[in-house]
Amino acid sequence: MTHQDPFGQPNDSNPNANAGPYSASPYGASMQPMTPPPKKNRTLLIVALIAVATLPVMCVCAGLLLPAVQAAREAARRMSCSNNIKQIGLAMHNYHMAYDSLPPAYTVDANGKPLHSWRTLLLPYLEQQALYNEIDLTRPWDDPVNREISETVVPTYNCPSTGEASNLTTYVAVVDPTGIFTGSNPISFQDITDGLSNTLMVMETSPDSAVPWMSPQDADANEFVNAANASHAHPGGAHVLMGDGAVQFFTDSTDITVRKELINRSDGAGTKMNSLASRDGAFGEQPGYRHAATGAVFSAPTDEWMLATGAAAANYNELASAAVVHSGNQKHGERMGILIIESLADVGIDSIDLNQTANNLVNQMALSNKKLENLDEITDYGVPVARYTVVGDVEGAGRLRYDCSVFLKNEYLFQVVAFGLAENTPVNDPQLQSIHASLRFP
């Protein structure tokens, strides 16, 4: 059978041979070209559809995440602000150790005109000694000779939530005749008879009320009492610095009565221990402290003793509610005493084993090469007492001997600790025992 090619030429060979770009269908009909035409690219269309479909979801997610991110950033700024105020509190205590008083709210010239703020006086204790040395303290803070220094940014005085760092600060003292800062007259810790943890030292004011850090400008009692009406840098409240160096966050809902009581350093409100200068002959003319809840009286063997309550007492023992501590001096040497008072009701304990408690306290002592020299249970003035002596090494202080006693009285646990250099303080050293003898229950 003769076949014709697509152009009408006969072909006697295999009908599928030399078929070229076309081939015959087994059903006798022509087929489409063997190479298929290119398909349309729908990728861009699919991407566009996905983008349109997911855009609202992405917007919703962004709307949900943004507040969380902002909240996290504010939490970090608030923590940084709290650390700044803690540094100020530490500087205050270091200043007190150097001068036996806190800095005055401001210094004055011969005519009583304010010159410089307490913030200026704290510079050496905030690692700003070089800056402090450049200041002419005999001239006002805004005098031309001090102007360039007054515009310097001191990081510790800047709250990160107030915006860009500047020479303005929101950390101000509360200046009041009854408070820790009275004006140009400095106050000592011994003058704060309400207890350091119960008395306000520094507050955080609103950014609108920020002042140059060198300026002798601060807040008055009304500003702190009515702080709930201010526009704070932190949502819901502001930080305050207590006399013991603790930093607290006061919310806008903090009771006005509480705020008023915290300003006064000697009104007795909320005080766990009150100052007592006995004149009735029971303790001679020695200064002392009385624990109102138990009736305990501590007559200070020397006049360098000070009261610590709350957070400050907890530095010695996490359960402590109050402590009387020696501020230290060259004459007294390394001997220092601590009286710690704990309420069993506060920690939910009905009774304790005194010997076991003493052993637990020994185990908690951060000493190297520690040795328990003795542990005896005695009766002192009709009260069972666990008396023990511990020797151990303290970094930077040497080897110390601790003479301790633990006892219960009026549902409170008392721990008396006296210590000195081991080489100078044998067991039953009379100077250490004098600290124990200073505690009485009249």
Residue pairs with C-beta under 8 A, 6 or more apart in sequence:
2 10
2 11
2 12
3 10
3 11
3 12
3 15
4 10
4 11
5 11
5 18
6 20
6 22
11 17
11 18
15 24
16 23
16 24
21 33
21 34
21 35
22 30
22 31
22 33
23 31
23 34
24 30
24 31
25 31
74 161
74 234
74 235
77 159
77 160
77 161
77 234
78 161
78 234
78 249
80 160
81 159
81 160
81 161
81 204
81 233
81 234
81 239
82 239
82 247
82 249
84 155
84 156
84 157
84 158
84 159
84 171
85 171
85 202
85 204
85 239
85 241
85 247
86 241
86 245
86 247
87 126
87 156
88 122
88 126
88 156
88 171
88 202
88 241
89 201
89 202
89 241
89 242
89 245
89 246
89 247
90 125
90 245
91 122
91 125
91 126
92 102
92 103
92 122
92 125
92 201
92 241
92 245
93 245
94 125
95 102
95 103
95 121
95 122
95 125
96 102
96 188
96 189
97 327
99 186
100 188
100 327
101 186
101 187
101 188
102 118
102 180
102 181
102 186
102 187
102 188
102 189
103 118
103 121
103 122
103 186
104 118
104 121
104 181
104 182
104 183
104 184
104 185
104 186
105 117
105 118
105 173
105 175
105 181
105 182
105 183
105 184
105 216
105 218
106 114
106 115
106 116
106 117
106 118
106 183
106 184
106 216
106 218
107 114
107 115
107 116
107 120
107 121
107 137
107 184
107 216
108 114
108 115
108 184
109 115
109 138
109 140
112 184
113 140
114 140
114 184
114 216
115 137
115 138
115 139
115 140
115 141
115 216
116 135
116 137
116 140
116 141
116 214
116 216
117 141
117 213
117 214
117 215
117 216
117 217
117 218
118 173
118 181
119 154
119 157
119 169
119 171
119 213
119 214
120 132
120 135
120 137
120 141
120 213
120 214
123 129
123 131
123 132
123 135
123 154
124 132
126 154
126 156
128 154
131 149
131 152
131 154
134 149
135 146
135 149
135 214
136 143
136 145
136 146
139 145
139 146
140 146
141 150
141 212
141 214
141 215
141 216
142 150
142 212
142 214
142 215
146 214
149 214
150 167
150 212
150 213
150 214
150 215
151 167
152 167
153 165
153 166
153 167
154 167
154 169
154 213
155 165
157 169
157 171
157 213
158 165
158 166
158 169
159 169
159 170
159 171
159 204
159 233
161 233
161 234
162 168
162 170
162 207
162 210
162 233
163 207
167 212
167 213
167 214
168 210
168 211
168 212
168 213
169 210
169 211
169 212
169 213
170 204
170 205
170 206
170 207
170 209
170 210
170 233
171 202
171 203
171 204
171 205
172 202
172 203
172 204
172 205
172 209
172 211
172 217
172 218
172 219
173 180
173 181
173 201
173 202
173 203
173 218
173 219
174 180
174 181
174 200
174 201
174 202
174 203
174 218
174 219
174 220
174 221
174 223
174 224
174 263
175 181
175 182
175 183
175 218
175 219
175 220
176 182
176 220
176 221
176 263
176 264
177 183
178 263
178 264
178 265
178 266
178 267
179 199
179 200
179 221
179 263
179 264
179 265
180 187
180 192
180 199
180 200
180 201
180 243
180 265
181 187
181 201
181 218
187 265
189 196
189 243
189 306
189 307
189 327
190 275
190 287
190 306
191 265
191 266
192 199
192 243
192 265
192 266
192 307
193 265
193 266
193 268
193 271
193 274
193 275
193 307
194 264
194 265
194 266
194 267
194 268
194 269
194 270
194 271
195 243
195 244
195 270
195 271
195 272
195 273
195 307
195 308
195 309
195 310
195 322
196 242
196 243
196 244
196 245
196 307
196 308
196 309
196 310
196 312
197 242
197 243
197 244
197 246
197 308
197 309
197 310
197 311
197 312
197 313
198 242
198 243
198 261
198 262
198 269
198 270
198 271
198 272
198 309
198 310
199 242
199 243
199 262
199 263
199 264
199 265
200 224
200 240
200 241
200 242
200 243
200 262
200 263
201 240
201 241
201 242
201 243
202 240
202 241
203 219
203 223
203 224
203 227
203 238
203 239
203 240
203 241
204 232
204 233
204 234
204 238
204 239
204 240
205 219
205 223
205 227
205 230
205 238
206 230
206 231
206 232
206 233
206 238
207 231
207 233
208 230
208 231
209 219
209 223
209 230
211 217
211 218
221 260
221 263
223 230
224 259
224 263
225 256
225 259
225 260
225 263
226 256
227 238
227 250
227 252
227 259
228 252
228 253
228 254
230 238
232 238
232 252
234 249
236 251
236 252
237 249
237 250
237 251
237 252
237 254
238 249
238 250
239 247
239 248
239 249
239 250
240 247
240 248
240 249
240 250
240 262
241 247
242 248
242 262
242 310
242 311
243 265
244 308
244 309
244 310
244 311
244 312
245 311
245 312
246 310
246 311
246 312
250 259
261 267
261 269
261 270
266 275
268 274
271 292
271 309
272 291
272 292
272 293
272 309
272 310
272 321
272 322
273 289
273 290
273 291
273 292
273 307
273 309
273 322
273 324
274 289
274 290
274 292
275 287
275 289
275 290
275 307
276 287
276 288
276 289
276 290
276 297
277 287
277 288
278 284
278 285
278 286
278 288
278 297
278 299
279 285
282 442
283 297
283 299
283 440
284 299
286 299
286 300
286 301
286 303
287 299
287 300
287 303
287 305
288 297
288 298
288 299
288 300
288 438
289 297
289 298
289 300
289 305
289 307
289 324
290 296
290 297
290 298
291 297
291 298
291 322
291 341
291 412
293 343
293 410
293 412
294 341
294 409
294 410
294 412
294 441
295 410
295 441
295 442
296 341
296 409
296 410
296 412
296 414
296 439
296 440
296 441
297 439
297 440
297 441
297 442
298 305
298 324
298 339
298 438
298 439
299 438
299 440
300 324
300 438
301 337
301 434
301 435
301 438
302 326
302 332
304 326
304 327
304 328
304 329
304 332
305 324
305 325
305 326
305 327
305 337
306 324
306 325
306 326
306 327
307 322
307 323
307 324
308 315
308 316
308 322
308 323
308 324
308 325
309 321
309 322
309 323
310 321
312 323
313 320
313 321
313 322
313 323
313 340
314 320
316 323
316 325
316 338
316 340
316 417
317 323
317 340
317 342
317 415
319 342
319 346
319 347
320 340
320 341
320 342
321 341
321 342
321 343
321 346
322 339
322 340
322 341
323 338
323 339
323 340
323 341
324 337
324 338
324 339
325 336
325 337
325 338
326 332
326 335
326 336
326 337
326 338
328 336
333 420
333 421
333 424
334 397
334 398
334 400
334 419
334 420
334 421
334 424
335 418
335 419
335 420
335 425
335 431
335 432
336 418
336 419
336 420
337 416
337 417
337 418
337 419
337 432
337 435
337 438
338 416
338 417
338 418
339 414
339 415
339 416
339 417
339 435
339 439
340 414
340 415
340 416
340 417
341 412
341 413
341 414
341 415
342 412
342 413
342 414
342 415
343 411
343 412
343 413
344 350
344 351
344 352
344 408
344 411
344 412
344 413
345 411
352 408
352 413
354 377
354 384
354 385
354 386
354 406
354 407
354 408
355 375
355 377
355 386
357 386
357 406
357 413
358 375
358 386
358 388
358 404
358 406
359 372
359 375
361 404
361 406
361 415
362 370
362 372
362 388
362 390
365 390
365 392
365 402
367 390
367 392
367 393
367 394
367 400
368 392
368 393
368 395
369 392
369 393
369 399
370 390
370 391
370 392
371 390
371 391
371 392
372 388
372 389
372 390
373 388
373 389
373 390
373 391
373 427
374 387
374 388
374 389
374 427
375 386
375 387
375 388
376 386
376 387
376 388
377 384
377 385
377 386
377 387
378 384
378 385
378 387
379 385
380 405
380 407
381 441
383 407
383 408
383 409
384 407
384 408
385 405
385 406
385 407
386 405
386 406
386 407
387 404
387 405
388 404
388 405
388 406
389 401
389 402
389 403
389 404
389 427
390 401
390 402
390 404
391 399
391 400
391 401
391 402
391 422
392 399
392 400
392 402
393 399
393 400
394 400
398 421
398 422
399 421
399 422
399 423
400 419
400 420
400 421
400 422
401 419
401 420
401 421
401 422
401 425
401 426
401 427
401 429
401 432
402 417
402 418
402 419
403 417
403 418
403 419
403 425
403 427
403 428
403 429
403 432
403 433
403 436
404 415
404 416
404 417
404 418
405 414
405 415
405 416
405 436
406 413
406 414
406 415
407 413
407 414
408 414
409 441
410 441
414 439
416 435
416 436
416 439
418 431
418 432
418 433
418 435
418 436
419 425
419 432
420 429
420 431
420 432
425 431
425 432
